[in-house]
Amino acid sequence: MSLDERTLENIHAAHVVNGVPGDRYKVPFRNFRHVLSIHAKASPEKTFLIHYDAEGRREELSYAEFNARVHQTAHFLHHDLGVKRGDRVATIGYNHSDLVIIYFACWLLGAAVAPQNVAEDDRRIAFILRNSEAVVCLVREEYLERARHIIHGTDDGLGAANVWQIVQVGGQPGGEFIHFHGAVKNLPNTFFSDEPEPTLEDEALLVYTSGTTGAPKGVVLTQYNLLVDAQGIAQWQGITGNQRMMCVLPIHHVNGIVVTLVTPLLVGGSTVLNRQFSSSHFWERIVKERVQIVSVVPTLLQFCLEYADQMQAQGAPIWGEGIHQQDLRFFRHLVCGAGTLAMALVKAFEDRFGVPVLHGYGLSETTCYSCFLPIDLPWEEHQHWLLDFGYPSIGCPIEPNEMAIFSADGSEQMLGPGERGEICIRGHNVMKYYYQRPDANAETFKFGWFRSGDEGFYETDERGRMYFFITGRIKELINRGGVKFSPFDIEEVLLEIPGVKVGLAIAFKNDYYGEEVGAYVVPEAGARLDAEQIIAYCRERLTFEKAPKVVIFGTDIPVTTTGKYQRLRLQDRFSQWEHTQFKKG
């Protein structure tokens, strides 16, 4: 990809951490093949992957078995399908051991994975398939007809002529497509290629941002990005080879991939892969599989609380029938990020379950996590950083990167403690670049740091550690007459109101102030809420300017697959008040 010299210099600067350039590697491995080979030889019988499908059927693969299947799949991709080092391989599916094996097989031969989110619309997936230049697409049997329509369709926005082969994964063989399992099962379990062995600089993932407007941007992550971020996560969390993690998040996203697949592999640990999150199986499988750490998003904490209410109403323990607190004695904590975490929610969860929530933050562009709350904080200090600053802290930077707050206007002015600005990150886990987007690269790496687009601030503790806080997306800040408000501040007040399940602060167009403050509220089941009472409650705790002027009730909330609320997609619901002047009194 062609980038101007200035942008290349800025990207190079954004890969430096504490003076160490990005090509001075911090991991002791040559590539993914090296990592997998070490564990398959040192601990061949040790469990790496446990997989639960939608029907609850359990599958277990040792390191030796997983390694063999990865090699067979790499052989199939390269020798049968013609996938070469440097190619892109697309997938359309869901959490399954097959998908994990396909990912690692691509990395073994030096190809990059472009995983698709089935919740996206067909035209968006078609755009991503074209933009990524994927050469083959491996598709779960349930989505074959949809994939055919997306790839070979002639309607406006459809079609991806660069994909020369669709491969069926799962289901029964015998159709028009190559059947993955039939093609792979008798292949050699050691992959050889005439091509040079992949390096840490080989591209591994091409994931696309889930913004609400404009074409999605392809985030290019290298094998080194994945491994060094996983190493930073493992070091911070104290994850070792004798521990087990659990995945309940989609593995088409970096959170599910990096935290609960790559991290346990890196340290020689184990992971439990679920088809999807299930309230009724969550604690049960933690107990059964003796899981130490699970990565979640804030919405899943809410689901756990609602399930606890149901159990309590039935006279059962809050974790589920037959599960007691002593059964969770080996469970350490939850990792939580990728969405807005309200203080009321995290307090309710920790009070109810007695399980620490290790809040963190990161983006696809920084591979995954960039910071966490420290794991060694005394309980009072842990709650201090979660509850005493108006926002729950996202913690301190992990070893592969550093963080700072810069002026949100895009200038190079670095801000001090307590000053709000744009969260910026640089280090070895920062992406290679946005694919085929020189404009986005020039702006994002404008002054040698990755600019997150998130507003935040930091405070320091007595040891000088920087604790960061996120106050909102800069584009989602409410700009009322030139004064900017964070939606998070308003939402904390909305969530105080009894009967409010979800309360979102929305900026909507207004002739008098440019933007006004609206509230979109999802009531709890059976709750009887009144818009005027909600407005009155907010005005008692917020200034008139900051308080919502309009309340809309609903049941549906647009979210990304990682649980982030998409506030901008709710703006149109307030369009009838665009010409209204709201006055005090």
C-alpha positions in Angstrom: 0.0 0.0 0.0 1.3 3.4 -0.9 1.8 5.8 2.0 3.6 9.2 1.9 6.9 9.5 3.7 5.5 11.7 6.5 2.8 9.1 7.3 5.3 6.3 7.3 7.5 8.2 9.7 4.5 8.8 12.0 3.4 5.1 11.9 7.0 4.1 12.7 7.0 6.5 15.7 3.6 5.1 16.8 5.3 1.6 17.1 7.9 2.8 19.6 7.3 2.1 23.3 9.5 3.8 26.0 12.2 4.3 23.4 12.2 0.7 22.0 11.3 0.6 18.3 8.8 -1.9 17.0 11.3 -4.1 15.3 13.1 -5.0 18.6 10.8 -7.8 19.4 9.6 -8.5 22.9 8.4 -12.1 22.4 10.8 -15.1 22.2 9.1 -16.7 19.2 9.7 -16.6 15.4 6.0 -16.9 14.5 2.8 -18.8 15.5 4.1 -22.1 14.1 7.0 -21.8 16.6 4.7 -21.2 19.6 2.4 -24.1 18.7 5.3 -26.5 18.0 6.9 -25.8 21.3 3.7 -26.6 23.3 2.8 -29.6 21.1 6.2 -31.1 21.8 6.6 -30.1 25.4 3.0 -31.0 26.5 1.4 -33.1 23.8 -1.3 -34.6 26.0 -2.2 -31.3 27.8 -5.6 -29.9 26.9 -5.6 -26.7 24.8 -9.1 -26.3 23.5 -12.5 -27.4 25.0 -15.4 -26.6 22.7 -19.2 -26.5 23.5 -21.5 -26.3 20.5 -25.0 -24.9 20.5 -26.5 -28.2 21.8 -24.0 -28.4 24.6 -21.9 -31.2 23.1 -18.3 -31.1 24.4 -15.2 -31.6 22.4 -11.6 -31.6 23.8 -8.4 -31.2 21.9 -4.9 -31.7 23.3 -2.0 -29.6 22.1 -0.8 -32.5 19.9 -4.3 -33.1 18.4 -4.8 -29.3 17.8 -1.4 -29.0 16.2 -2.1 -32.0 13.9 -5.4 -30.5 12.8 -3.9 -27.1 12.2 -1.2 -28.7 10.0 -3.8 -30.7 8.0 -5.8 -27.6 7.4 -2.7 -25.6 6.4 -1.9 -28.4 3.9 -5.5 -28.2 2.5 -5.4 -24.4 2.2 -2.0 -24.3 0.5 -1.8 -27.4 -1.6 -5.5 -28.0 -2.5 -6.8 -24.4 -2.6 -3.6 -22.6 -3.6 -3.6 -20.1 -0.7 -0.1 -18.6 -0.5 1.8 -16.7 2.1 0.5 -13.2 2.1 -3.0 -14.1 0.9 -6.2 -13.2 2.7 -8.7 -15.9 3.8 -12.2 -14.9 4.7 -14.5 -16.8 7.1 -18.2 -16.6 7.6 -19.2 -18.5 10.7 -19.5 -18.5 14.5 -17.6 -19.8 17.5 -16.5 -23.3 16.8 -13.3 -25.4 17.1 -13.2 -25.6 13.2 -12.9 -21.8 13.0 -10.1 -21.7 15.6 -8.2 -24.4 13.6 -8.7 -22.4 10.4 -7.3 -19.3 11.9 -4.2 -21.0 13.2 -3.7 -22.8 9.9 -3.7 -19.5 8.1 -1.1 -18.1 10.5 1.0 -21.3 10.1 1.4 -20.8 6.3 1.6 -17.0 6.6 -1.9 -16.0 5.4 -4.1 -13.4 7.0 -7.6 -14.1 8.3 -10.5 -11.7 7.4 -13.3 -12.9 9.7 -16.8 -11.8 8.9 -19.5 -10.8 11.3 -22.8 -12.5 10.2 -24.8 -9.8 12.0 -23.6 -7.3 9.4 -25.7 -6.7 6.3 -24.9 -8.4 3.0 -23.5 -5.3 1.2 -21.2 -4.5 4.1 -19.8 -8.0 4.0 -19.5 -7.9 0.2 -17.5 -4.6 0.6 -15.2 -6.2 3.2 -14.6 -9.3 1.0 -13.7 -7.1 -1.9 -11.6 -4.6 0.1 -9.7 -7.4 1.9 -8.9 -9.1 -1.5 -9.7 -12.4 0.1 -9.0 -15.3 -2.2 -11.2 -18.0 -0.6 -14.0 -18.0 1.9 -14.7 -20.7 4.4 -18.4 -20.7 5.3 -20.5 -22.6 7.9 -23.1 -24.7 6.2 -26.0 -22.6 7.6 -24.7 -19.5 5.7 -23.8 -21.1 2.3 -26.7 -19.6 0.4 -26.2 -16.2 1.9 -22.5 -16.4 1.1 -23.3 -17.3 -2.5 -25.6 -14.3 -2.8 -23.0 -12.0 -1.3 -20.1 -13.2 -3.4 -21.8 -13.9 -6.7 -24.7 -11.5 -6.4 -25.3 -8.9 -9.1 -27.4 -6.4 -7.1 -26.0 -3.0 -6.2 -23.2 -3.4 -3.7 -22.9 -7.2 -3.9 -20.3 -9.3 -5.5 -16.7 -10.2 -4.7 -15.0 -11.6 -7.8 -11.7 -11.9 -6.0 -13.0 -14.8 -4.0 -12.3 -17.8 -6.3 -13.5 -20.6 -3.9 -16.3 -21.1 -1.3 -15.6 -24.0 1.1 -18.4 -25.5 3.1 -17.6 -26.0 6.8 -19.9 -28.3 8.8 -23.1 -30.0 7.6 -23.2 -33.0 5.3 -20.9 -33.4 2.2 -22.2 -34.0 -1.3 -23.2 -30.5 -2.4 -21.6 -28.3 -5.0 -19.0 -26.9 -2.6 -15.8 -28.5 -1.4 -16.5 -30.0 2.1 -13.9 -28.9 4.6 -13.9 -31.9 6.9 -14.0 -34.4 4.0 -11.0 -32.7 2.3 -8.9 -32.4 5.5 -9.3 -35.6 7.4 -6.8 -37.8 5.5 -4.2 -35.2 4.8 -0.7 -35.2 6.3 -0.5 -33.8 9.8 2.8 -32.0 9.1 2.6 -29.0 6.7 5.5 -28.3 4.4 5.8 -25.5 1.8 8.5 -24.3 -0.6 7.8 -20.7 0.5 9.9 -19.0 3.2 8.7 -19.5 6.8 6.4 -16.6 8.0 8.0 -14.0 10.2 6.6 -11.9 13.0 5.9 -9.2 10.4 3.5 -11.3 8.4 0.0 -10.1 8.4 -2.3 -12.2 10.6 -5.7 -10.5 10.9 -7.7 -8.0 8.8 -10.6 -6.9 10.9 -13.0 -4.1 10.0 -14.1 -1.3 12.3 -17.8 -1.2 13.2 -18.5 2.5 12.8 -22.0 3.7 12.1 -21.1 5.9 9.1 -18.9 5.6 6.1 -17.1 2.7 4.7 -15.6 0.3 7.3 -11.8 0.6 7.7 -9.6 -2.6 7.6 -7.3 -2.9 10.5 -4.2 -4.9 9.6 -2.6 -6.8 12.5 0.6 -8.8 12.2 1.6 -12.0 13.9 3.8 -9.9 16.2 0.9 -7.6 17.1 -1.2 -10.6 18.3 1.6 -12.3 20.2 3.0 -9.2 21.9 -0.4 -8.0 23.0 -1.2 -11.5 24.3 2.1 -11.5 26.2 1.2 -8.1 27.7 -2.2 -9.4 28.8 -0.7 -12.6 30.3 1.9 -10.7 32.2 -0.6 -8.1 33.6 -3.2 -10.7 34.5 -0.8 -13.3 35.9 -1.9 -15.9 33.4 0.3 -19.0 33.3 0.2 -22.4 31.7 -1.6 -24.0 34.6 -4.6 -21.8 34.2 -7.8 -22.0 32.1 -9.7 -19.2 30.4 -13.2 -19.2 28.9 -14.4 -17.5 25.7 -18.1 -16.3 25.5 -17.4 -13.5 23.1 -17.5 -13.8 19.3 -14.2 -14.9 17.7 -14.7 -12.7 14.7 -13.5 -9.9 17.0 -10.1 -9.2 18.5 -11.3 -9.6 22.1 -12.4 -13.2 21.6 -9.4 -14.0 19.4 -6.6 -12.4 21.4 -7.7 -12.6 25.0 -9.1 -16.1 25.1 -7.4 -17.9 22.2 -3.9 -16.5 21.6 -3.2 -15.6 25.2 -3.7 -19.1 26.7 -1.9 -20.6 23.7 1.1 -18.3 24.3 1.6 -19.4 27.9 0.6 -23.1 27.3 -2.7 -22.9 29.1 -6.2 -24.0 28.2 -9.4 -22.3 27.0 -13.1 -23.2 26.9 -14.8 -22.0 23.8 -18.6 -21.5 23.9 -20.9 -21.1 20.9 -22.1 -18.0 22.5 -22.9 -16.5 25.9 -25.6 -18.3 27.9 -26.7 -17.1 31.3 -27.8 -20.6 32.3 -24.5 -22.2 31.3 -22.1 -19.4 32.3 -21.4 -20.2 35.9 -22.0 -23.9 35.4 -19.2 -24.2 32.9 -16.8 -22.1 34.9 -17.3 -24.6 37.8 -17.3 -27.7 35.6 -14.1 -26.8 33.7 -12.4 -25.1 36.6 -12.0 -21.8 34.8 -9.9 -19.0 36.4 -10.6 -16.0 34.1 -13.4 -15.0 31.6 -13.4 -12.0 29.3 -16.8 -10.3 29.1 -18.4 -7.0 28.0 -20.6 -4.9 30.2 -23.9 -6.2 28.8 -23.0 -9.7 30.0 -22.7 -8.4 33.5 -26.2 -7.1 33.3 -27.4 -10.5 31.9 -25.7 -12.2 34.9 -27.5 -9.9 37.3 -30.9 -10.6 35.6 -30.2 -14.4 35.8 -29.4 -14.1 39.5 -32.8 -12.4 40.0 -34.5 -15.3 38.3 -32.6 -17.9 40.3 -33.3 -16.1 43.6 -37.0 -15.9 42.7 -37.0 -19.7 42.3 -35.2 -20.1 45.7 -32.0 -21.3 44.0 -28.4 -20.0 44.4 -27.7 -16.9 42.3 -25.2 -18.8 40.1 -27.7 -21.5 39.2 -29.2 -24.7 40.5 -26.7 -26.7 42.6 -23.9 -24.1 42.4 -22.6 -22.5 45.6 -19.9 -19.9 46.3 -17.4 -22.5 47.4 -17.6 -24.1 44.0 -16.0 -20.9 42.6 -13.0 -20.9 44.9 -10.6 -21.3 42.1 -12.2 -18.6 39.9 -10.1 -15.4 39.9 -11.8 -12.5 38.2 -13.6 -11.2 35.1 -11.9 -9.1 32.5 -14.3 -6.5 31.2 -14.0 -4.0 28.3 -15.1 -3.2 24.8 -18.2 -1.3 25.9 -19.4 1.4 28.3 -19.2 0.2 31.9 -21.5 2.1 34.2 -20.4 2.6 37.8 -23.8 1.4 39.1 -23.5 -1.8 37.0 -20.0 -2.7 38.2 -20.9 -2.0 41.8 -24.1 -4.1 41.6 -22.2 -7.0 40.0 -19.3 -7.0 42.5 -21.6 -6.6 45.5 -23.9 -9.4 44.3 -21.3 -12.0 43.2 -18.2 -11.1 45.2 -16.2 -11.4 42.0 -13.7 -8.7 41.0 -14.2 -7.0 37.6 -10.8 -6.1 36.1 -11.8 -3.2 33.9 -9.7 -2.5 30.8 -9.6 -0.8 27.5 -8.3 -1.2 24.0 -9.3 -1.1 20.3 -8.9 -3.3 17.3 -6.3 -0.8 16.1 -4.2 -1.6 19.2 -4.7 -5.3 18.7 -6.9 -5.7 21.8 -6.3 -4.5 25.3 -3.9 -1.6 26.1 -4.6 -1.1 29.8 -6.2 -2.8 32.8 -6.8 -2.1 36.5 -3.9 -3.7 38.4 -4.7 -7.2 39.8 -2.9 -6.6 43.1 -5.0 -3.7 44.4 -6.5 -4.1 47.9 -10.3 -4.3 47.6 -10.8 -0.7 48.9 -8.4 0.7 46.4 -9.8 -1.4 43.6 -13.3 0.0 44.3 -11.8 3.5 44.8 -10.6 3.5 41.1 -13.9 2.1 39.9 -16.3 4.3 41.8 -14.8 7.6 43.1 -14.1 9.6 39.9 -17.4 9.7 38.1 -16.3 7.0 35.7 -14.8 3.5 36.3 -11.0 3.6 35.6 -9.8 1.6 32.6 -6.5 1.2 34.5 -2.8 1.6 33.7 -1.0 0.8 30.4 0.3 -2.7 29.9 3.9 -3.4 29.0 3.8 -3.4 25.2 2.4 0.2 24.9 2.3 3.6 26.6 -0.7 6.0 26.7 -1.2 9.7 27.0 -3.9 12.4 26.7 -3.6 14.9 23.9 -5.8 17.9 23.1 -8.9 16.7 21.2 -8.4 19.2 18.4 -5.7 17.0 16.9 -2.8 19.2 17.9 0.3 17.8 19.6 -0.5 19.3 23.0 -0.1 16.7 25.7 -2.3 17.2 28.7 -1.8 16.7 32.4 -3.7 14.9 35.2 -7.4 15.6 35.2 -7.5 17.4 31.8 -9.8 15.9 29.3 -8.6 15.2 25.8 -8.1 12.4 23.3 -6.7 9.0 24.5 -3.6 8.3 22.4 -1.5 5.1 22.4 1.8 4.0 20.9 3.7 0.8 21.2 4.4 -2.6 19.7 0.7 -3.6 19.7 -0.4 -0.7 17.5 -1.7 -1.9 14.1 0.4 -2.0 11.0 -2.0 0.4 9.3 -5.5 0.8 7.9 -5.7 -1.1 4.6 -6.0 1.0 1.5 -6.9 4.1 3.5 -4.0 6.6 3.2 -6.4 9.4 4.3 -7.3 7.6 7.5 -3.7 6.7 8.2 -2.5 10.3 7.8 -5.1 11.6 10.2 -4.9 8.7 12.8 -1.1 8.8 13.0 -0.9 12.6 12.6 1.8 13.2 15.3 3.3 9.8 15.8 0.7 8.3 18.2 -2.4 6.3 17.4 -5.4 8.6 18.0 -8.2 6.6 19.5 -11.1 9.0 18.9 -12.1 8.5 22.5 -12.2 11.3 25.1 -10.7 10.7 28.5 -8.3 11.8 31.2 -5.9 10.3 33.7 -5.0 10.6 37.4 -2.0 9.3 39.2 -1.6 7.3 42.4 0.9 7.8 45.1 3.4 5.5 43.2 3.1 7.7 40.1 1.1 5.2 38.1 -1.2 6.7 35.5 -4.8 5.5 35.8 -6.8 6.3 32.7 -10.6 7.0 32.3 -12.7 7.1 29.2 -15.5 9.7 29.1 -17.0 9.0 25.7 -16.4 8.9 21.9 -15.4 12.3 20.7 -17.9 12.0 17.9 -20.6 11.1 20.4 -20.0 14.0 22.7 -23.0 16.3 22.8 -22.1 19.7 21.5 -24.8 22.0 22.8 -24.1 25.6 21.8 -20.3 25.0 21.8 -20.3 23.4 25.3 -19.5 19.7 25.1 -21.1 17.1 27.4 -20.1 13.5 27.8 -23.1 11.1 27.4 -21.6 8.9 30.2 -22.2 11.6 32.8 -25.8 11.8 31.9 -26.3 8.1 31.7 -25.0 7.5 35.2 -27.9 9.7 36.4 -30.4 7.9 34.2 -29.3 4.6 35.7 -30.0 5.8 39.2 -33.8 5.9 38.4 -35.7 2.9 39.6 -37.0 0.9 36.6 -34.5 2.1 34.1 -32.7 -0.9 32.6 -30.7 1.1 30.0 -30.5 4.8 29.6 -28.6 6.4 26.8 -27.9 10.1 26.3 -28.3 11.1 22.6 -27.2 14.2 20.8 -29.9 15.3 18.4 -29.9 18.1 15.8 -31.5 21.3 17.0 -31.9 24.7 15.3 -31.2 26.7 18.5 -28.1 25.1 19.9 -26.8 22.9 17.1 -27.4 19.8 19.3 -29.7 19.1 22.2 -29.7 16.4 24.8 -32.1 13.5 24.5 -32.6 10.3 26.5 -33.4 6.9 25.1 -34.7 4.6 27.9 -35.3 0.9 28.0 -37.5 0.1 31.0 -37.1 -3.0 33.2 -39.8 -5.6 32.7 -43.0 -4.4 34.4 -41.6 -0.9 35.2 -44.0 2.1 34.8 -41.9 5.1 33.8 -43.0 8.6 33.0 -41.0 10.8 30.7 -41.6 14.0 32.7 -40.6 12.4 35.9 -37.3 11.2 34.3 -36.6 14.7 33.0 -37.4 16.2 36.5 -35.1 13.7 38.2 -32.2 14.6 35.8 -32.7 18.3 36.3 -32.4 17.9 40.1 -28.9 16.4 39.5 -27.7 18.1 36.4 -27.8 21.6 35.0 -30.6 22.5 32.7 -28.2 22.6 29.8 -26.9 19.1 30.5 -30.2 17.4 31.4 -32.3 15.6 28.8 -35.0 17.7 27.1 -36.8 14.7 25.6 -37.2 11.1 26.6 -38.0 8.3 24.2 -38.9 4.8 25.4 -37.9 1.7 23.4 -36.9 -1.9 23.7 -34.3 -2.2 20.9 -30.8 -0.8 21.1 -28.4 -0.9 18.2 -25.1 -2.4 19.4 -22.0 -3.8 17.9 -21.3 -7.5 18.4 -19.0 -6.7 21.2 -21.8 -4.9 23.1 -20.9 -1.3 22.4 -24.0 1.0 22.2 -24.3 2.8 18.8 -25.8 6.1 20.0 -25.5 7.8 16.6 -28.0 5.3 15.1 -30.6 6.6 17.6 -30.4 10.2 16.6 -33.1 10.0 13.9 -35.7 9.0 16.6 -35.5 12.6 17.9 -35.9 14.4 14.6 -39.3 15.8 15.4 -37.7 18.1 18.0 -35.1 19.5 15.6 -36.9 22.9 15.4 -38.0 23.1 19.1 -36.6 25.6 21.5 -36.3 24.2 25.1 -36.6 26.7 27.9 -36.1 26.5 31.6 -39.2 26.4 33.8 
